Amino acid sequence: MLVPFWDAVRSGDAALLDYLLAHVVDGQHVTSTCRRGPPTAASTVVDPSCRVLGVSNLRVVDASFFPTVPRANTNLVTIMAGELMADRLWEC
């Protein structure tokens, strides 16, 4: 039977470890899975304008085209990428 958190803290390291292993989950933000680059490169998935190669009228603006995984939470970086691309599309 699992005990409430503060009971686990007061019960010692073993109880706390059991509690944490039962309740804590790892949340990861996947990034950098689709290469963004020149259309001539074999590994490129989206071009510099975020157009998906081989698919008409589809752009991807999310964390998948980041060249590296951000050191901080990906939420703000992804929002800013979307805002930047929206500004560029608006200017066209």
N, C-alpha and C positions, 0 to 999 in steps of 0.2 A: 504494500500500500504506500502511495506517495504522500509525503507530509507537506504542509504548506511551507512556503519559502522561509519565513522567519524561524519556524521550527527546525528546518534543516540547517540554518545558519547556527542556531544555538546548539544543535546536536553534534556539531563537529564537522571536520573536513570530509569524512566519508559520506555522511548524509547529504552535505551540500553538493558534493560531486555527483551523487546519485540523482539529486534533484535537477541539477543543471543538465546532465546528460539526458534526462527524460523530457525537459521542457524547452531547452534552447535550440533554436534552429539556425542554420546558416543561410543567409540571403545574399545571393550573388547577382551582380548585374553583368550579363554577358555583353562584351563589346568586341570590336575589331575582328569580326568574322567574315566580312565582305570587303575585299580590297577596293579602294577608290583610287583611280589613277587614269592614265592615258588609255583610250580605247584600244590602242595597238598592243598593249601588254596582255599576255595570255591569262594572267591571274586576275585581271581587273574585272570587277563585277558592276561597279557604277563609275561613270565618268566624273570629271570635276564639277559638272553641273548636277550631279546626283541622279542622272538618268540611268536606269537599269539597262544594261546592254542586252540586246536581243528581245526586249519587250517594249512595245510602243506605248507612249503616253504614261509611263510609270516612273516615278522618282522615289527614292528612298532617302529619308532624312531622319536618321536615328543613330544610335550608338554603334551600329554594326560596321559602319565605314570608318570609324576612328582608326588612325594608324597605330596607336598604342592605347593600352588601358589607362584611363585617367587615375591619378593617385587618390582622388577624392571621390565622393559619391557622384555617380554619372548623371543624376537628374538635372542639375543646373547646366552642365556642359551640353547635354542633349537638347535642352530647351534653347540654349543659345545657338546651337547649330541650326535648329529649326527656324529660329528668328532670322538668322543670317540668310538662310536659303529663301525664306519668304520675302525678305527685302530684295534679294537678287531677282526673284521671279516677278515681283511687283514692278521692278524697273524695266523689264523686258517689254 
